[in-house]
């Protein structure tokens, strides 16, 4: 029997056999007033999406979920939820993989196992009024039993028989805890935790921007979550949006 997640309040679960995209479904629910903490979980996605319009390959046995949040926070800081989610993801999956496997976070939204992508995060939001976010959705995909070519899954590292429902339960609980910490204390603790998992700190990386690709030494993230690069001339450049790949 598939594992049935047990979730603490205010989290609630909508379980679907199949959906085009959990993010698209959750977006409709958010617009129709579904409450903070609603989670959409699908056993199959037929049109999964990643960042910047990329397709998320949704293979059977993996986790596809989206959580609705109503943070009542300024839009300038709600992007930090990407890092809150990433830390929750890293801490959750680290419980299952062997100690020899490196769990790393790649800016801004990927989780890597031994350097290969095994999970991703997609944030979308609605701004109501002038500055505040009316709702936010956090889509998370985790490769548990299978992965597309070039990526990784938990099974690759000896994690067998793991049910997506159990991963959802533990991840949702950890995300709830870190979300509450972020709301009460701000970004500092989350930033430090994210940096402890950061991939390629101190290495030269390439960052693809809308009109150019630049290279520099990856220093970390600043207090807003922007990527910090040290350029060849010694100057520092802060980047709020882009695609990172190895130099």
C-alpha positions in Angstrom: 0.0 0.0 0.0 1.3 3.5 -0.8 2.3 5.5 2.2 -0.3 8.1 3.3 1.3 11.3 4.6 0.3 12.5 8.0 0.6 16.3 8.2 0.3 18.7 11.1 -2.0 21.7 11.0 -2.3 24.0 9.1 -1.0 21.7 6.4 -3.6 19.9 4.3 -3.3 17.5 1.4 -4.9 17.3 -2.0 -3.8 14.0 -3.6 -4.3 13.5 -7.3 -3.6 10.4 -9.5 -2.6 12.6 -12.5 -2.3 16.3 -13.3 -0.7 18.5 -16.0 1.3 20.4 -13.4 1.0 20.6 -9.7 2.0 24.3 -9.8 -0.7 25.1 -12.4 -3.3 23.3 -10.3 -2.2 24.9 -7.0 -2.2 28.3 -8.7 -5.9 27.9 -9.6 -6.6 26.8 -6.0 -4.7 29.8 -4.6 -6.7 32.2 -6.8 -9.9 30.6 -5.5 -9.0 31.2 -1.9 -7.5 27.9 -0.8 -5.7 28.4 2.5 -2.1 28.7 3.5 -0.5 25.2 3.8 -2.6 23.5 1.1 -0.4 20.9 -0.6 -1.1 19.5 -4.1 0.5 16.1 -4.6 0.2 14.2 -7.9 1.4 10.6 -8.6 1.9 11.6 -12.2 2.5 14.9 -14.0 2.0 15.2 -17.7 3.2 18.8 -18.2 5.7 19.5 -15.4 7.6 22.8 -15.5 10.9 24.0 -14.3 12.4 27.5 -14.1 12.5 29.8 -17.2 10.0 27.6 -19.1 12.1 24.4 -18.9 10.3 21.1 -18.9 10.5 19.0 -15.7 10.6 15.3 -16.7 8.1 13.6 -14.4 8.9 9.9 -14.1 6.8 7.4 -12.2 7.7 6.9 -8.5 9.1 10.4 -8.0 7.7 13.2 -5.9 5.7 16.1 -7.5 4.2 18.5 -5.0 3.3 22.2 -4.6 2.5 24.1 -1.4 0.4 27.2 -1.2 1.7 29.9 1.1 0.1 33.2 2.2 3.1 34.9 3.8 1.7 38.4 4.1 5.2 39.7 3.4 6.6 42.2 1.0 7.5 40.9 -2.5 11.1 42.1 -2.0 11.7 39.3 0.6 9.4 36.5 -0.5 11.9 35.2 -3.0 13.9 34.1 0.0 11.4 31.2 0.2 13.4 29.5 -2.5 16.3 29.2 -0.1 14.0 28.1 2.8 12.6 25.4 0.6 16.1 24.3 -0.6 17.4 24.0 3.0 14.3 21.9 3.9 14.9 19.7 0.9 18.6 19.2 1.7 18.0 18.4 5.4 15.2 16.0 4.5 17.0 14.0 1.8 20.3 13.9 3.8 18.5 11.5 6.2 18.3 8.8 3.5 21.4 9.1 1.4 24.7 7.5 2.6 27.2 9.8 4.4 29.6 9.4 1.4 27.1 11.1 -0.9 27.5 14.9 -1.1 24.2 16.8 -0.8 24.7 20.2 -2.3 22.5 23.2 -3.2 23.1 25.0 -6.5 21.9 28.6 -6.8 19.1 29.4 -7.0 16.9 26.3 -6.9 18.6 22.9 -7.5 19.6 20.1 -5.2 22.5 18.0 -6.3 23.7 14.5 -5.3 27.4 14.0 -6.0 27.2 16.9 -8.5 24.1 15.7 -10.4 20.6 17.3 -10.2 18.2 15.3 -8.2 15.6 17.8 -7.2 14.3 21.3 -8.2 12.2 24.1 -6.9 9.9 26.5 -8.7 8.4 29.5 -7.0 5.5 31.5 -8.4 3.5 34.3 -6.8 0.8 36.9 -7.1 1.2 40.4 -5.9 -1.9 42.0 -4.4 -2.1 45.6 -3.6 1.1 47.6 -4.1 3.8 45.5 -2.6 2.5 42.5 -0.6 2.4 39.0 -2.0 -1.2 37.7 -1.9 -0.2 34.1 -2.3 2.9 32.1 -3.3 3.3 28.5 -4.5 6.4 26.4 -4.1 6.7 23.5 -6.5 9.1 20.8 -5.6 10.2 17.8 -7.7 12.4 15.0 -6.3 13.9 12.2 -8.3 13.3 9.2 -6.0 13.3 6.1 -8.1 14.2 7.3 -11.6 15.9 10.3 -13.3 16.3 11.6 -16.8 19.7 11.2 -18.6 22.4 13.3 -16.9 20.5 13.7 -13.6 20.4 11.5 -10.5 17.8 9.9 -8.2 18.0 8.6 -4.6 17.8 5.0 -5.9 21.2 5.6 -7.6 22.8 5.8 -4.2 21.3 2.7 -2.7 18.1 4.3 -1.3 15.5 1.6 -2.3 11.8 1.2 -1.6 11.3 4.8 -0.5 7.7 6.0 -1.0 7.0 9.5 -2.4 4.4 9.9 0.3 6.9 9.5 3.1 9.3 12.0 1.4 6.4 14.5 1.1 5.5 14.1 4.8 9.0 14.7 6.1 9.7 17.5 3.6 6.5 19.3 4.4 7.1 19.1 8.1 10.6 20.5 7.8 9.5 23.2 5.4 6.7 24.2 7.8 9.3 24.5 10.6 11.8 26.6 8.6 9.1 28.8 7.2 8.0 29.7 10.7 11.6 30.4 11.6 12.0 32.6 8.5 8.8 34.5 9.3 9.8 35.2 12.9 13.6 35.8 12.7 14.3 36.7 9.1 16.7 35.3 6.5 20.0 35.2 8.4 19.7 31.6 9.8 18.4 30.3 6.5 21.2 32.0 4.6 23.8 30.4 6.8 22.2 27.0 6.5 22.0 27.3 2.7 25.7 28.3 2.5 26.6 25.2 4.4 25.3 23.2 1.5 26.3 25.6 -1.3 27.8 24.1 -4.4 31.1 25.4 -5.8 31.8 28.1 -3.3 35.2 29.7 -4.2 35.1 28.2 -7.7 34.9 30.0 -11.0 31.4 29.7 -12.5 29.5 31.0 -15.5 26.2 32.8 -15.1 23.9 33.1 -18.0 22.0 36.4 -17.9 19.3 37.6 -20.4 21.8 39.4 -22.6 25.2 38.0 -21.7 27.1 35.2 -19.9 29.6 36.3 -17.3 32.3 34.5 -15.3 33.6 35.0 -11.8 34.4 33.4 -8.5 31.3 32.3 -6.6 31.5 34.0 -3.2 28.1 33.0 -1.8 24.7 34.8 -1.5 24.0 38.1 0.1 21.3 39.0 2.7 18.6 39.1 0.0 19.6 35.8 -1.7 21.4 37.4 -4.6 24.4 35.5 -6.0 27.7 37.2 -5.3 30.5 37.0 -7.9 34.0 38.3 -7.7 35.0 39.5 -11.2 38.4 39.3 -12.7 39.2 42.9 -11.9 38.4 42.3 -8.2 35.0 44.0 -8.2 31.9 42.3 -6.9 28.7 41.7 -8.8 25.4 40.8 -7.2 23.0 38.8 -9.4 19.3 38.3 -8.6 18.3 36.2 -11.5 20.3 33.9 -13.9 21.4 30.4 -14.8 24.6 29.0 -13.2 26.8 26.4 -14.8 30.4 25.3 -14.3 33.2 27.2 -16.0 
